[in-house]
Amino acid sequence: MPEITRRRLITAGAAASGALVAGQLTAATSAAAAPGRAPAADPFTLGIASGDPLTTAVVIWTRLATDPLHGGGMPDRAVAVSWQVAEDQRFRRVVRQGTAYAQPRFGHSVHVDVRGLRPGREYWYRFRTGGHVSTVGRTRTMDAAPSKLRVALASCQNWQHGYFNSYADMRSQEPDFVLFVGDYIYESAPSTSSVRVHEGSGEPVTLDQYRNRYAQYRTDPDLNAVHAAVPWIVTFDDHEVDNDWAGEVPQDPDKQPHDAFVNRLTAAFQAYYEYMPVRATAIPNGPHIQMYRRFDFGDLARLNVLDTRQFRSNQVTSDAAAKDPRLTMLGATQKRWLINGLERSPARWNLIASQIMMAETDNVAGPGKNWFYDAWDGYQVERNDLMARFQNIRNPVVLSGDRHLTMISDLKKDFSDPKSAVVGAEFVGTSISSNGDQSVDAFNAQWDPLRPDNPHWKLIDCHRGYHLFDIDRDGIDAKVRVVGTVRKPVSAATTLSSLRVDEGKPGVHTV
């Protein structure tokens, strides 16, 4: 990859066999950097994580922080961090190891792109600096020719709205990876009436403030544990920066001048990279970050991870404006990349991770329409073009978030025509905690009158949780896993509904 090559982020590590192995570091590691003394206090307070799994590689991550909610507490110098990857939990069969340097300019985060692993294997990993050793994490590489795949879909975890207790159940389900489609943090100011209160005194704007907000979220024990147990594939939505931002336009441009918002984007993306287990291609370039990317799982599935924020036209506010053909959600380059990836895909299942909902939401009962403009409804010409193309794509399935509810739909070639062809399926995952516990009766009173105007909806529900997918060559079996409450640290999870997408038959049905 050109970005990785240019930065020459390479370190050599000795494998168990004694051979030298290159461990690619995605955290600005310099061979000439002089290691600083290890901190006296425990620096592994934020845990460990892995992500972006490939057949022979995976990224392992940590961030050193002795005082995580107050800037990290680390000295202004590089700190040497050794890492190990083993085939067993006791590290008797170490297969890769090396030394990274946690640099202050990256918040003392460490991203090691561990290469040369074996496909379809579980591995254990850990970090060490001075006399301190991190917890042991488990990760896995992807099978080169898988016959099945298990994926957990998550999004929207608002600290103030509740605990992230769904992750305890998710971890017990042992997915091959977690797909997180946005709103990892929320930028809202502290509210003392909340279930849990945000740190700080207002919305994060500076790099230190975003770092502190991420650090608070990483102290949630269930989030911390699932990061250590399962590799993640991530993308962001709006709340990692500012509610409903589009391109370089904030939600409230009258209050955030352009230059100030560009600085905010730069800080937010920097903190995002520092906290996510992603590769060097995601190192930000000022107010820009490369996040759309693709993962192939043999010929079973292709996953296209979108970025629906950086390149979109400013959000519209009327039905007429939503039909403007000049509007784009993806930008020209990303749209070409997506279409080429779909049309040339060798995979049986073509998955699209879209932060925001693609199916229509008609908010008006009876004649007329009114749409949810922040989603694809606000960019209808581009959405309709994709729907037309889906008709010639093998098994397109969209995995979304953002709405703080479960909304599972058929995708239609033309949503204005109820008789239009079904061209795919969409699973809008509910939130981990955002919107908190909701009244089922109040929810149904709001949404039931809209069902006749949205016949493509197959399931709509307000419980908190996540979606679990078992993908094989014949179909996708989906379970909506929900918890009873997010107002308590522990809550049992149950399957609210089971659904299926059959190979070669566009659409979704309950089972």
N, C-alpha and C positions, 0 to 999 in steps of 0.2 A: 504494500500500500504506500503511495507516495508520501503521505503525511508521516507515516512511521519511518519510512526510509530517510526522509529529509531530516527528521529530528534525531535519527540514529540513537533511538532509545533501546539500546541493547546491553544486556549484562550477561556474563558467562557464569554458569553454575555447574557444580560437579554432580553428576548422577550417581546413583548407588553403585553402578558398575565401574565407576571411576572415569568414564568418558566425560568430556566437556560438552555441556548442552547450553544453547543460547536460550535464556529466558527473557522474552521481550517485555520491556518495562514501558507502560504507558503513562508514567508519572515523572516525566522530565528528569530521568536519572542520568547523572553525569559521571563518567568513569573517573574524571579528575576531581570530583567533589570529595572534600575531606570529611570523614565522619565525625560528627560531634559526639560528646558523651551522652550516654543514654540517660533519660530522666530518672530521678529517684522514685517518684510516684508511678503507679500503674498507668501506662500510656494507652492501654487497649480498652478504654472505657466505652468506646463506640462499637466494639465488636469487629466482626469480619464478614466478608461476603464474597460471592463469586458470580460471574455473569458472562453473557455473550458466548454460550457454549458452542463449540464447533466439534467436528469429529475427532480432531487431534489437538485441540487447544481450548483453554478456558482462562478467563481473567480472574485472578484472586485479588482481593482488596482489603485494606484496612486504613484507618486514619489515626495517627497518634494524637492523643489529647488527654492531658492530665486534669484539665479543668474545662470540660467540653462545652458548657453553657456560657463561658465567659472568654471566648476567643481561642480556646484550646489549651492555653497554659504552657505551650511549648517554647523553647528558646528560638531565637532568630538565627538558626543555623541548621544545616542538614544533619539528619540522624540516621546512622546505618541500621538497617532492618534486615535480618536474615529471614528467609522463607524456605519452606520445605513442602513438597507434595509427595505423598506416599500411597501405596496400594493397600495399606492396612491402617487401622485406627491407632495402633501403637507405634507407627513409624519405624517398623522393623525393615520394611522394604521401601526405602526412599527412592523415588525415581527421578525427581528433579529438585534442585535446591540452588540457592544463590543469595546474593545480597543486593538490596535496593537501598536507595537513599531517599528518605522522607524529606522533601524540600519545603521550606517555609512558604515559597511562592505558590505552592499547591496545597497550602493548609496542612502540611505534613501528611498528606494522603499518599498511599502507595498502591499502584496498579501494576500487577505483574501479569503479563500475557504469557502464560505457560504453554510452550509448544512441545511437539514431539510426544504427545500422550497417545494412548491406544484408544480406538473408537469404542463407544458403547460401554465404558467402564466407570465405576465409582472410584473416586479418589478422596483422600483426606489431606488437609493442608493446615498450616499454622505459621505464625510469625513470631520472631523473637528479637528483642533489643535489650542489651545489657542483661540483667537478671530477670527480665520480665518475659513471659510467654503468653501468647494469646490463647483463647479457647481454640479447640480443634473444630474445623469446619469440614463438611462433606460436600463434594460437588460431583459432577459427572460430565463426561463427554457424550456427544450424540453418536448413535449408531450410524454407520455408513450406509446401511440398507435396512432401515427399521421396518418391521411389520406392524408396529403400533407405536403410539405416542400419547403421553398423558400430559396435559397442559392445564395450569390453573390461571384464570383470568381475574385480575384485580385492578382496582382504581379507587381514587377519591378517599383518602384517609385524613380526615380532619381531626386533629388532636383535641380540639375543644368540644367536639360533638360526641366523643366517646372513645372507648378502648378499642384496640386493634385485635380483639380476641378471636376473630375469624381465622387469623393466621395459625392458631394452635391446631385447628382442625385441618387446615390446608397442609401443614407440615406432616400430619399423620397420614395424609393421602398419598404422600411421596410422588408428587408430579415430577416429570422429567425437567421441567423448568416452569418458573412463574413468569407470565407475561403481564407486565404492569403498564397500563396505557394512560397514566397521567394523574396529576394532582397528588403527588407524593407528599408535599407539604402544602399548607395554606398560609397565605401571606397576611391574613387578617390580624388585627390588633388584639391584645388580650381582652377577654371578657370574664369578669369575676363570677358571673352567673353560669358559666359553662361547666360541663362535667370535669374537664381538665382545663387549665388556664395556660394560654400561650406565654412563653417567656418574653422579655423585653417590655418596651413601653409603647410600641406602635407597630406599624407595618415595617417589615425589613426593606431596606433600600440599599444599604451598603453591603460590601462583601462580608465584613465581620457579622453584620446582623443576619444575613442569610445563612452563614456558617452556624451561628448559634441556633437558628430555627431548625435546621437539619439535625443538629446535634440533639436537640430536645426530642425530635421524632425518633431518632435512633435509640433513645433510652427506653422506648416501649419494649418490654421483654419479649412479646410474641413476634413483633417485627424483627427484632434482633435475632431471635432464634431461627425464624424461617430463612433469613438471609444466610445464616451459617449452615443451613441444612440443604438448600436447594439453589441452583444457579438461576439468576434472573435475566430477563430481556426487558429493557425499559425504554420508555419514551415519555415526554412531558406533555402537559396540556397548559392551561393558563395559570393556575394558582402557584406553580413554581416561580412565577414572575409577578403577575398582576391579573386580577379578574378580567376576563374577556378581552385581553390584548390581541392585537392583530398586526403582524409585521412589526413596524416600529411605532405603532399607534397605541397608546394606553387606553384604558377604559374611560378615563377622564382627562382628555388632553388640555382642558382649560385649567386643570390643577397640576399637570405634569408636563412642563415644556419638553420639546423634542429632545434636546441635548440631555436633560436630566433623565428622561426615560431611557435613552440609549445607555447612559451610565448605569442605570438600574438593570437593564438587560445584561450588560457586561458582567455586573456583580452576580446576578442570579445564575447565569450560565456557568460562570466560574465555580460557584458553590455546587451547582448541580453535578458538574464533572467530578469535582473533588469527592462527592459522596456516592457516586454511582459506580458499579463494577463494569465499566465500559472500556473500550480500546482507545488507543491514541488518536484515532480518527475523530474522536469526540472532544479533543482538547480545543477549547473555544478560541476563536479569533475575534477578540473584542466582543461586539454584540451579536456574534453569529456562532452557531454550533452545528456540526454535522450530525444529525440524528436519524434521518431516514436511511434504512439499510435493509438487507435481505439475508434470510437464513434458509438453507436448503436441508431437508431431512431425507436424504436419498431421493427416491422417486415417489415417496409417500406424501410429503407435504412441502410446500414452499411458504414461508412467512415473510410478507412485505410489511415492514414497520414504517408507518407514515409520520410525517411532521406536518400537522395541520394548523400550526401557529405562525411560524416564521415567514411563510411565503404568501399568506392569504391576504386578499383585499380587505379593506376595512369593513367591519360588520355593518350590514344594512339595517334599516328600521321599518321597512314597509314591504308588503307583498309584491308590489310592482318592482321595487328595487331588487328584490331577491331573484327576479327573472332576468336581470341585466347580464347579457352574454359576455361582458368584459370582466366580470367577477371571477376570481379564482380562489380555491381553497389551497391548492397544492403548488401553484406556480408552474410555469411552462416546463422547466427542467425536471422537477420531481414528477410531474404528470407523465412526461415521456418515459421516465425511468419506470414508473409503475406500470404503464400500459405495455411497454416492452417486456417487463418481467412477467406479466400475466400471459401475454400472447405467446411468449417463447418458453413458457414453463414446461418442464418435463414431469411435473408432479401431478398426482391424482387429486390432491386437495390444494387449492390456492387460497391461503389465509391472508387477510388484510387486517393489520392492527391499526385502527383508526381511532384517534382519541375521542372523537365526537360522533354522534349518531348519524348514520347514513339514511336510514328509512325515514319516510315522512311522518311528521306529527302534525295533524290538523287539530288546532286548538279550538275550533268552533264547532259546536254541535249543530247539525242541520246544514242548510245551504251556505255556501261561501267557505273560504278557507283563511286561516291565520296560522303562521308558521313560527317555529322556534328558530330564530335567525342565527344564533351562535353555532348551530349544528349545520349539517349539509343542506338543510332546508333553505338556508340563507344564500346558497350558491347553487341554484337549481340547474342552470344550464350545464355546468361542469358535472354535477351529480347525475343528471339525466344522460349525459354522454357516457359516463362510466356504466350506468345501468344498461344502455344499449350494447356496450362492448361485453358486458358480463354474459350476454346471451351466447357468445362464442368462446367463453372461457370455461375450462373444466372445473366444476365444483367450487365456485367462489363462495367463501364464507367470511363475513366481516365480524371482527371482534372489537367492541367499542366500550366506552365508559362515559364519564362526564355527567350523566343524567341523575345520579343518586337514586336510581330505581332499576329493577330488572325490566327490560322491554325486549322481547324476542319476536322477530318479525320475518315474514317473507320479504324479499327485495323484489320490487316490480319494475318492469321495463318502463312503465308510465303510471305513476301514482295517481294521476288524474282520471285514469280509466280503471275501475274495479275489475274489469275483464282482461286487463293487460297481463302479459305473460309473467310468470314468476321466473326470475333469473338468478336468484341466490338466496342466502339466509344471513341474518344478522343477529348476533347476541350482544345486547347492551348489558354489560355486567353491572350489578348493583354496587353500591359503595361499601367500603370497609367500615366506615363510620359516619361519613358525611350525611347530614340531615338527621342523624341520631335515630332514636326509636320513634316511629311514626304510628299514628292511629290507623289501623286497617280500615275501619269504618269511614273515617274522614277521607282517606286516600281513595277508596272506592267511590265515595260520593263525588269526588272531584273528577275521576277518570272514567267511570262507567258510562256517563252520558256521551263520551267521545268515541267509544268503541265502534258504533255503527259507521262513523265517519273514517275510521282507520281499520278496515277489515283485514289488513295485512298483519296486524298485531296477533301474535299467537299466545303470548303470556305477558302480563304486566303485574308487577308486585312491588311493595314498598319495604320489604325486610332488608336488613343489612347482611352482607356476606360476600360470596364470590361464586364464580362458575368453574366447573371442573369438566374437562373434555377428554374422552378416550377416543382416539382416532385410529382407525385401521382402514384396510383397503375397501371395506364394504360400507363404511359409514362413520359418522361421528355421534357418539352417545354423550349427551350433555346432562349434567346435574346442576341444579341451582341449590347451592348449599347456603343455608342461612342460620344465624344465631338468634336466640330469644331476646337478647338485649345487648346494647353496647354501653350501658350505664354502669356495668360491673366489669371488673377485670377478667372474669371467667364466665362463659356462657356456653352451654352445649349447642352443637350444630346438628341440623337435620337436613334432609333433602326435601326441599319444597316442591320440586317438580323435576321430572325426567323427560328429556326431549331427544329427538334424533333427526339427523340429516342423512338421507340415503345417497349412496354414490349414484351419480347419473340422474338424480331426481331433484331439481332445484326446489328449495324451500325447506321448511322445518315442521315437524309434527310432534305432538306429545305422545308418550308411550306409557 
